[in-house]
């Protein structure tokens, strides 16, 4: 499983909240957390500002509450919690699996377990679920009834629309 982790474990970029126009980057590697910022301003006193960077090991980052606050302000509490979990060694390998491999693994699950998985994994809900619905609906109609009961009509209608449009293209 460790081979699923690249050198860069997590990265995100964002403009700092108003009134600041600064651009920020958060990078988590296998060994450290890097927070970078670029000052964006039309004011003369900031024209010579250089980009800033804070690099800390995972252990130091876990103890640096001021950096936690900066990250929460710019990127939000969910990103901060995710980075803290990464630094504690809590990786979500399910999020890193390629979609075809994830579909193969899911093919061994019962429908009830698949529905539960879609409730706890946003990636599954957004990336895998539409493909899975399309496959199931083309195989068995009784699955459509079960999917409807577990997921609701919006996902089913969306999947049916995709299936019918792909059949018309053939």
MDAnalysis code that builds the backbone (N, CA, C; Angstrom):
import MDAnalysis as mda
import numpy as np

u = mda.Universe.empty(510, n_residues=170, atom_resindex=np.repeat(np.arange(170), 3), trajectory=True)
u.add_TopologyAttr("name", ["N", "CA", "C"] * 170)
u.add_TopologyAttr("resid", np.arange(1, 171))
u.add_TopologyAttr("resname", ["UNK", "UNK", "UNK", "UNK", "UNK", "UNK", "UNK", "UNK", "UNK", "UNK", "UNK", "UNK", "UNK", "UNK", "UNK", "UNK", "UNK", "UNK", "UNK", "UNK", "UNK", "UNK", "UNK", "UNK", "UNK", "UNK", "UNK", "UNK", "UNK", "UNK", "UNK", "UNK", "UNK", "UNK", "UNK", "UNK", "UNK", "UNK", "UNK", "UNK", "UNK", "UNK", "UNK", "UNK", "UNK", "UNK", "UNK", "UNK", "UNK", "UNK", "UNK", "UNK", "UNK", "UNK", "UNK", "UNK", "UNK", "UNK", "UNK", "UNK", "UNK", "UNK", "UNK", "UNK", "UNK", "UNK", "UNK", "UNK", "UNK", "UNK", "UNK", "UNK", "UNK", "UNK", "UNK", "UNK", "UNK", "UNK", "UNK", "UNK", "UNK", "UNK", "UNK", "UNK", "UNK", "UNK", "UNK", "UNK", "UNK", "UNK", "UNK", "UNK", "UNK", "UNK", "UNK", "UNK", "UNK", "UNK", "UNK", "UNK", "UNK", "UNK", "UNK", "UNK", "UNK", "UNK", "UNK", "UNK", "UNK", "UNK", "UNK", "UNK", "UNK", "UNK", "UNK", "UNK", "UNK", "UNK", "UNK", "UNK", "UNK", "UNK", "UNK", "UNK", "UNK", "UNK", "UNK", "UNK", "UNK", "UNK", "UNK", "UNK", "UNK", "UNK", "UNK", "UNK", "UNK", "UNK", "UNK", "UNK", "UNK", "UNK", "UNK", "UNK", "UNK", "UNK", "UNK", "UNK", "UNK", "UNK", "UNK", "UNK", "UNK", "UNK", "UNK", "UNK", "UNK", "UNK", "UNK", "UNK", "UNK", "UNK", "UNK", "UNK", "UNK", "UNK", "UNK", "UNK", "UNK", "UNK"])
u.atoms.positions = np.array([
    [0.813, -1.197, 0.000],
    [0.000, 0.000, 0.000],
    [0.858, 1.265, 0.000],
    [2.029, 1.179, 0.623],
    [2.875, 2.369, 0.682],
    [3.287, 2.830, -0.706],
    [3.288, 1.905, -1.671],
    [3.661, 2.301, -3.030],
    [2.623, 3.216, -3.666],
    [1.415, 3.282, -3.113],
    [0.400, 4.192, -3.633],
    [0.700, 5.640, -3.277],
    [1.565, 5.851, -2.303],
    [1.923, 7.211, -1.910],
    [3.077, 7.700, -2.768],
    [2.858, 8.774, -3.499],
    [3.940, 9.381, -4.249],
    [4.742, 10.291, -3.334],
    [5.701, 10.994, -3.891],
    [6.474, 11.941, -3.078],
    [5.579, 13.061, -2.572],
    [4.699, 13.540, -3.457],
    [3.716, 14.542, -3.046],
    [2.446, 13.816, -2.619],
    [2.107, 13.929, -1.350],
    [0.949, 13.228, -0.812],
    [-0.325, 14.044, -1.017],
    [-0.206, 15.365, -0.914],
    [-1.381, 16.233, -1.041],
    [-0.915, 17.615, -1.470],
    [-1.716, 18.260, -2.334],
    [-1.419, 19.632, -2.736],
    [-2.719, 20.364, -3.022],
    [-2.772, 21.614, -2.615],
    [-3.894, 22.469, -2.961],
    [-3.398, 23.904, -3.064],
    [-4.095, 24.694, -3.860],
    [-3.754, 26.113, -4.045],
    [-5.038, 26.918, -3.937],
    [-4.871, 28.150, -3.487],
    [-6.067, 28.983, -3.340],
    [-5.682, 30.432, -3.089],
    [-6.587, 31.315, -3.474],
    [-6.428, 32.722, -3.138],
    [-6.896, 32.906, -1.702],
    [-6.149, 33.689, -0.955],
    [-6.517, 33.951, 0.437],
    [-7.846, 34.697, 0.482],
    [-8.580, 34.571, 1.585],
    [-9.887, 35.239, 1.671],
    [-9.755, 36.759, 1.635],
    [-10.830, 37.427, 1.232],
    [-10.860, 38.896, 1.137],
    [-10.582, 39.498, 2.506],
    [-9.983, 40.632, 2.567],
    [-9.622, 41.551, 1.480],
    [-8.288, 41.221, 0.815],
    [-7.581, 40.231, 1.308],
    [-6.297, 39.845, 0.737],
    [-6.479, 39.276, -0.664],
    [-5.506, 39.512, -1.521],
    [-5.492, 38.924, -2.854],
    [-4.320, 37.950, -2.987],
    [-3.702, 37.624, -1.860],
    [-2.534, 36.752, -1.866],
    [-2.901, 35.369, -2.402],
    [-1.926, 34.738, -3.038],
    [-2.097, 33.396, -3.562],
    [-1.312, 32.449, -2.668],
    [-1.921, 31.337, -2.260],
    [-1.283, 30.419, -1.316],
    [-1.272, 29.003, -1.869],
    [-0.270, 28.246, -1.460],
    [-0.142, 26.847, -1.832],
    [0.169, 26.046, -0.578],
    [-0.442, 24.890, -0.467],
    [-0.161, 23.963, 0.624],
    [0.251, 22.645, -0.004],
    [1.430, 22.168, 0.358],
    [1.978, 20.943, -0.205],
    [2.402, 20.036, 0.939],
    [1.956, 18.795, 0.893],
    [2.368, 17.804, 1.878],
    [3.135, 16.724, 1.129],
    [4.398, 16.545, 1.508],
    [5.216, 15.492, 0.923],
    [5.322, 14.356, 1.929],
    [6.111, 13.361, 1.612],
    [6.272, 12.225, 2.535],
    [6.962, 12.628, 3.838],
    [7.661, 13.741, 3.829],
    [8.443, 14.113, 5.011],
    [8.075, 15.453, 5.630],
    [7.488, 16.345, 4.828],
    [7.271, 17.688, 5.350],
    [5.993, 18.322, 4.815],
    [5.635, 19.408, 5.476],
    [4.504, 20.246, 5.073],
    [5.090, 21.580, 4.626],
    [4.670, 22.025, 3.440],
    [5.190, 23.277, 2.886],
    [4.012, 24.215, 2.643],
    [4.089, 25.398, 3.245],
    [3.065, 26.433, 3.048],
    [3.747, 27.602, 2.362],
    [3.266, 27.967, 1.164],
    [3.861, 29.063, 0.392],
    [2.807, 30.118, 0.124],
    [3.253, 31.366, 0.024],
    [2.341, 32.451, -0.306],
    [3.046, 33.484, -1.169],
    [2.254, 34.107, -2.020],
    [2.712, 35.163, -2.909],
    [1.843, 36.375, -2.649],
    [2.474, 37.489, -2.305],
    [1.755, 38.724, -2.003],
    [1.300, 39.352, -3.314],
    [0.012, 39.597, -3.425],
    [-0.563, 40.230, -4.609],
    [-1.168, 41.559, -4.159],
    [-0.560, 42.672, -4.612],
    [-1.059, 43.974, -4.196],
    [-0.606, 45.049, -5.185],
    [-1.423, 46.086, -5.306],
    [-1.056, 47.230, -6.136],
    [-0.351, 48.310, -5.330],
    [-0.312, 48.168, -4.035],
    [0.305, 49.170, -3.173],
    [1.818, 49.149, -3.300],
    [2.399, 50.343, -3.277],
    [3.844, 50.476, -3.450],
    [4.643, 49.765, -2.366],
    [4.139, 49.773, -1.141],
    [4.924, 49.186, -0.055],
    [5.062, 47.663, -0.183],
    [4.225, 47.023, -1.016],
    [4.309, 45.574, -1.197],
    [4.934, 45.168, -2.533],
    [5.356, 46.147, -3.329],
    [5.889, 45.830, -4.658],
    [7.166, 45.007, -4.607],
    [7.954, 45.188, -3.597],
    [9.211, 44.457, -3.479],
    [9.073, 43.198, -2.624],
    [7.858, 42.837, -2.272],
    [7.643, 41.651, -1.433],
    [8.037, 40.383, -2.176],
    [8.748, 39.535, -1.487],
    [9.150, 38.246, -2.037],
    [8.150, 37.175, -1.588],
    [8.039, 36.132, -2.349],
    [7.179, 35.027, -1.903],
    [7.687, 34.473, -0.577],
    [6.771, 33.978, 0.229],
    [7.146, 33.392, 1.509],
    [6.946, 31.888, 1.504],
    [7.680, 31.238, 2.384],
    [7.581, 29.783, 2.458],
    [7.890, 29.324, 3.875],
    [7.078, 28.403, 4.356],
    [7.326, 27.754, 5.634],
    [7.397, 26.261, 5.367],
    [8.526, 25.648, 5.729],
    [8.695, 24.201, 5.594],
    [8.872, 23.628, 6.985],
    [8.066, 22.618, 7.281],
    [8.178, 21.962, 8.582],
    [8.041, 20.462, 8.407],
    [8.749, 19.732, 9.243],
    [8.564, 18.279, 9.249],
    [7.161, 17.980, 9.761],
    [6.706, 16.765, 9.533],
    [5.366, 16.414, 9.993],
    [5.232, 16.584, 11.499],
    [6.265, 16.188, 12.236],
    [6.218, 16.289, 13.702],
    [6.120, 17.747, 14.145],
    [6.938, 18.616, 13.531],
    [6.895, 20.035, 13.886],
    [5.556, 20.664, 13.498],
    [5.025, 20.257, 12.350],
    [3.744, 20.801, 11.910],
    [2.626, 20.464, 12.895],
    [2.631, 19.254, 13.426],
    [1.594, 18.853, 14.371],
    [1.577, 19.731, 15.613],
    [2.732, 20.330, 15.958],
    [2.833, 21.180, 17.151],
    [2.681, 22.669, 16.855],
    [2.616, 23.069, 15.591],
    [2.606, 24.489, 15.216],
    [1.175, 24.996, 15.058],
    [0.583, 25.464, 16.129],
    [-0.817, 25.909, 16.083],
    [-0.998, 27.181, 15.256],
    [0.021, 28.039, 15.185],
    [-0.133, 29.254, 14.376],
    [-0.238, 28.925, 12.892],
    [0.498, 27.932, 12.435],
    [0.384, 27.509, 11.036],
    [-0.958, 26.820, 10.799],
    [-1.449, 26.092, 11.796],
    [-2.779, 25.476, 11.685],
    [-3.834, 26.553, 11.444],
    [-3.729, 27.647, 12.174],
    [-4.700, 28.739, 12.039],
    [-4.628, 29.353, 10.648],
    [-3.407, 29.585, 10.152],
    [-3.254, 30.150, 8.805],
    [-3.872, 29.232, 7.752],
    [-3.616, 27.946, 7.868],
    [-4.145, 26.991, 6.896],
    [-5.665, 26.938, 6.976],
    [-6.203, 26.957, 8.174],
    [-7.663, 26.928, 8.339],
    [-8.302, 28.175, 7.742],
    [-7.665, 29.324, 7.888],
    [-8.215, 30.567, 7.345],
    [-8.217, 30.541, 5.818],
    [-7.117, 30.100, 5.229],
    [-6.994, 30.137, 3.774],
    [-7.710, 28.961, 3.109],
    [-7.495, 27.747, 3.615],
    [-7.987, 26.551, 2.931],
    [-9.218, 25.924, 3.579],
    [-9.508, 26.284, 4.813],
    [-10.681, 25.735, 5.483],
    [-10.339, 24.637, 6.477],
    [-11.276, 24.374, 7.363],
    [-11.071, 23.411, 8.450],
    [-10.944, 21.974, 7.929],
    [-11.662, 21.637, 6.854],
    [-11.586, 20.275, 6.329],
    [-10.209, 19.959, 5.760],
    [-9.615, 20.917, 5.072],
    [-8.268, 20.713, 4.536],
    [-7.274, 20.585, 5.683],
    [-7.413, 21.427, 6.691],
    [-6.527, 21.337, 7.850],
    [-6.641, 19.967, 8.504],
    [-7.840, 19.492, 8.704],
    [-8.042, 18.175, 9.329],
    [-7.440, 17.065, 8.481],
    [-7.586, 17.182, 7.153],
    [-7.002, 16.188, 6.249],
    [-5.478, 16.174, 6.366],
    [-4.866, 17.343, 6.385],
    [-3.412, 17.419, 6.484],
    [-2.939, 16.900, 7.844],
    [-3.648, 17.235, 8.903],
    [-3.289, 16.712, 10.229],
    [-3.366, 15.191, 10.247],
    [-4.391, 14.623, 9.629],
    [-4.505, 13.163, 9.557],
    [-3.357, 12.550, 8.767],
    [-2.972, 13.196, 7.664],
    [-1.833, 12.699, 6.889],
    [-0.557, 12.698, 7.732],
    [-0.356, 13.765, 8.483],
    [0.849, 13.868, 9.309],
    [0.832, 12.871, 10.468],
    [-0.327, 12.434, 10.863],
    [-0.449, 11.408, 11.918],
    [-0.339, 10.003, 11.341],
    [-0.249, 9.906, 10.003],
    [-0.134, 8.600, 9.364],
    [-1.456, 7.971, 8.994],
    [-2.532, 8.734, 9.028],
    [-3.854, 8.220, 8.686],
    [-4.151, 8.514, 7.213],
    [-3.705, 7.626, 6.330],
    [-3.925, 7.800, 4.899],
    [-5.248, 7.167, 4.504],
    [-5.913, 7.762, 3.559],
    [-7.131, 7.192, 3.013],
    [-6.768, 6.592, 1.658],
    [-6.375, 5.318, 1.676],
    [-5.940, 4.672, 0.446],
    [-7.077, 4.490, -0.545],
    [-8.309, 4.427, -0.063],
    [-9.450, 4.317, -0.957],
    [-9.506, 5.508, -1.916],
    [-9.134, 6.670, -1.426],
    [-9.144, 7.880, -2.252],
    [-8.050, 7.870, -3.313],
    [-7.032, 7.039, -3.148],
    [-5.898, 7.040, -4.060],
    [-5.983, 5.942, -5.120],
    [-6.939, 5.022, -4.992],
    [-7.045, 3.926, -5.953],
    [-7.562, 4.421, -7.297],
    [-7.039, 3.870, -8.389],
    [-7.582, 4.213, -9.705],
    [-9.024, 3.709, -9.828],
    [-9.842, 4.403, -10.598],
    [-11.261, 4.069, -10.726],
    [-11.479, 2.642, -11.237],
    [-10.755, 2.167, -12.255],
    [-11.000, 0.781, -12.706],
    [-10.735, -0.259, -11.600],
    [-9.689, -0.062, -10.823],
    [-9.395, -0.983, -9.725],
    [-10.475, -0.900, -8.649],
    [-10.925, 0.296, -8.370],
    [-11.987, 0.485, -7.386],
    [-13.277, -0.209, -7.844],
    [-13.607, -0.085, -9.119],
    [-14.799, -0.767, -9.653],
    [-14.658, -2.285, -9.563],
    [-13.455, -2.781, -9.806],
    [-13.228, -4.223, -9.718],
    [-13.431, -4.712, -8.283],
    [-12.888, -4.005, -7.330],
    [-13.051, -4.385, -5.920],
    [-14.514, -4.312, -5.511],
    [-15.195, -3.266, -5.936],
    [-16.590, -3.069, -5.570],
    [-17.480, -4.147, -6.181],
    [-17.053, -4.715, -7.293],
    [-17.870, -5.751, -7.929],
    [-18.070, -6.966, -7.025],
    [-17.251, -7.132, -6.002],
    [-17.386, -8.246, -5.065],
    [-18.296, -7.915, -3.879],
    [-18.741, -6.667, -3.776],
    [-19.578, -6.256, -2.650],
    [-21.057, -6.473, -2.947],
    [-21.811, -6.623, -1.878],
    [-23.265, -6.674, -1.998],
    [-23.774, -5.258, -2.254],
    [-24.962, -5.154, -2.830],
    [-25.532, -3.854, -3.165],
    [-25.693, -2.976, -1.931],
    [-26.096, -3.580, -0.831],
    [-26.271, -2.821, 0.421],
    [-24.953, -2.194, 0.873],
    [-23.849, -2.939, 0.734],
    [-22.532, -2.415, 1.119],
    [-22.077, -1.311, 0.172],
    [-22.425, -1.444, -1.095],
    [-22.077, -0.403, -2.064],
    [-22.799, 0.893, -1.726],
    [-24.068, 0.767, -1.358],
    [-24.836, 1.958, -0.980],
    [-24.231, 2.625, 0.248],
    [-23.794, 1.837, 1.221],
    [-23.149, 2.413, 2.412],
    [-21.832, 3.089, 2.060],
    [-21.077, 2.461, 1.170],
    [-19.809, 3.043, 0.747],
    [-20.027, 4.398, 0.092],
    [-21.075, 4.523, -0.697],
    [-21.339, 5.803, -1.358],
    [-21.717, 6.889, -0.363],
    [-22.184, 6.501, 0.815],
    [-22.540, 7.486, 1.832],
    [-21.324, 7.999, 2.602],
    [-20.239, 7.232, 2.623],
    [-19.067, 7.638, 3.411],
    [-17.906, 8.127, 2.558],
    [-17.964, 7.939, 1.256],
    [-16.856, 8.344, 0.400],
    [-17.331, 9.316, -0.668],
    [-16.868, 10.547, -0.572],
    [-17.254, 11.558, -1.554],
    [-16.702, 11.204, -2.937],
    [-15.499, 10.680, -3.001],
    [-14.916, 10.307, -4.285],
    [-15.759, 9.219, -4.944],
    [-16.190, 8.258, -4.161],
    [-17.029, 7.198, -4.702],
    [-18.330, 7.775, -5.235],
    [-18.907, 8.690, -4.483],
    [-20.170, 9.298, -4.887],
    [-20.016, 10.083, -6.185],
    [-18.913, 10.829, -6.330],
    [-18.753, 11.729, -7.475],
    [-18.160, 11.037, -8.707],
    [-17.182, 10.147, -8.523],
    [-16.469, 9.602, -9.670],
    [-16.910, 8.191, -10.048],
    [-17.112, 7.348, -9.063],
    [-17.355, 5.939, -9.331],
    [-18.834, 5.619, -9.443],
    [-19.656, 6.247, -8.619],
    [-21.073, 5.908, -8.557],
    [-21.784, 5.997, -9.900],
    [-21.604, 7.064, -10.678],
    [-22.287, 7.120, -11.982],
    [-21.890, 5.965, -12.911],
    [-20.607, 5.589, -12.911],
    [-20.168, 4.480, -13.762],
    [-20.763, 3.167, -13.284],
    [-20.796, 2.986, -11.979],
    [-21.349, 1.759, -11.415],
    [-22.839, 1.657, -11.693],
    [-23.559, 2.752, -11.526],
    [-25.004, 2.756, -11.826],
    [-25.239, 2.390, -13.278],
    [-24.462, 2.951, -14.166],
    [-24.610, 2.650, -15.581],
    [-24.386, 1.178, -15.877],
    [-23.378, 0.575, -15.270],
    [-23.113, -0.851, -15.482],
    [-24.238, -1.715, -14.930],
    [-24.675, -1.419, -13.720],
    [-25.715, -2.225, -13.098],
    [-27.028, -2.120, -13.855],
    [-27.358, -0.931, -14.317],
    [-28.640, -0.746, -14.989],
    [-28.666, -1.400, -16.356],
    [-27.527, -1.566, -16.973],
    [-27.515, -2.256, -18.250],
    [-27.552, -3.768, -18.062],
    [-27.226, -4.260, -16.886],
    [-27.196, -5.703, -16.638],
    [-28.544, -6.223, -16.140],
    [-29.100, -5.591, -15.095],
    [-30.299, -6.138, -14.490],
    [-31.270, -5.022, -14.127],
    [-32.527, -5.218, -14.499],
    [-33.533, -4.208, -14.185],
    [-33.931, -4.222, -12.719],
    [-33.901, -5.413, -12.079],
    [-34.277, -5.463, -10.669],
    [-33.284, -4.709, -9.794],
    [-32.055, -4.574, -10.275],
    [-31.064, -3.770, -9.555],
    [-31.492, -2.311, -9.523],
    [-32.174, -1.859, -10.575],
    [-32.611, -0.467, -10.633],
    [-33.565, -0.158, -9.491],
    [-34.433, -1.104, -9.175],
    [-35.367, -0.892, -8.075],
    [-34.607, -0.780, -6.759],
    [-33.660, -1.677, -6.550],
    [-32.870, -1.628, -5.317],
    [-32.046, -0.343, -5.236],
    [-31.446, 0.055, -6.349],
    [-30.669, 1.290, -6.369],
    [-31.549, 2.488, -6.041],
    [-32.748, 2.476, -6.588],
    [-33.676, 3.572, -6.323],
    [-33.979, 3.657, -4.833],
    [-34.201, 2.511, -4.204],
    [-34.526, 2.502, -2.780],
    [-33.358, 2.998, -1.932],
    [-32.145, 2.673, -2.345],
    [-30.973, 3.052, -1.547],
    [-30.470, 4.452, -1.857],
    [-30.583, 4.878, -3.104],
    [-29.892, 6.093, -3.522],
    [-30.809, 7.268, -3.828],
    [-32.009, 7.018, -4.191],
    [-32.881, 8.117, -4.575],
    [-32.987, 8.224, -6.079],
    [-34.009, 8.903, -6.498],
    [-34.323, 8.958, -7.920],
    [-33.340, 9.782, -8.732],
    [-32.692, 10.802, -8.122],
    [-31.835, 11.684, -8.913],
    [-30.646, 10.931, -9.496],
    [-29.981, 10.092, -8.673],
    [-28.842, 9.324, -9.169],
    [-29.269, 8.315, -10.225],
    [-30.409, 7.702, -10.008],
    [-30.886, 6.689, -10.941],
    [-31.250, 7.314, -12.280],
    [-31.962, 8.419, -12.245],
    [-32.342, 9.101, -13.487],
    [-31.099, 9.559, -14.238],
    [-30.116, 10.075, -13.495],
    [-28.870, 10.503, -14.113],
    [-28.174, 9.321, -14.788],
    [-28.111, 8.187, -14.091],
    [-27.466, 7.003, -14.657],
    [-28.239, 6.480, -15.862],
    [-29.573, 6.451, -15.772],
    [-30.380, 6.005, -16.901],
    [-30.184, 6.894, -18.119],
    [-30.073, 8.180, -17.887],
    [-29.855, 9.125, -18.975],
    [-28.528, 8.848, -19.665],
    [-27.486, 8.590, -18.859],
    [-26.174, 8.298, -19.435],
    [-26.199, 6.994, -20.227],
    [-26.861, 5.978, -19.663],
    [-26.921, 4.682, -20.342],
    [-27.654, 4.810, -21.654],
    [-28.811, 5.475, -21.652],
    [-29.581, 5.593, -22.901],
    [-28.849, 6.441, -23.922],
    [-28.145, 7.479, -23.480],
    [-27.406, 8.308, -24.448],
    [-26.219, 7.545, -25.027],
    [-25.580, 6.671, -24.209],
    [-24.455, 5.896, -24.744],
    [-24.932, 4.811, -25.703],
    [-26.161, 4.263, -25.474],
    [-26.710, 3.271, -26.400],
    [-27.073, 3.902, -27.727],
    [-27.560, 5.151, -27.688],
    [-27.913, 5.832, -28.931],
    [-26.684, 6.169, -29.765],
    [-25.546, 6.359, -29.119],
    [-24.312, 6.676, -29.845],
    [-23.763, 5.462, -30.577],
    [-24.117, 4.260, -30.065],
    [-23.610, 3.025, -30.694],
    [-24.323, 2.776, -31.956],
])
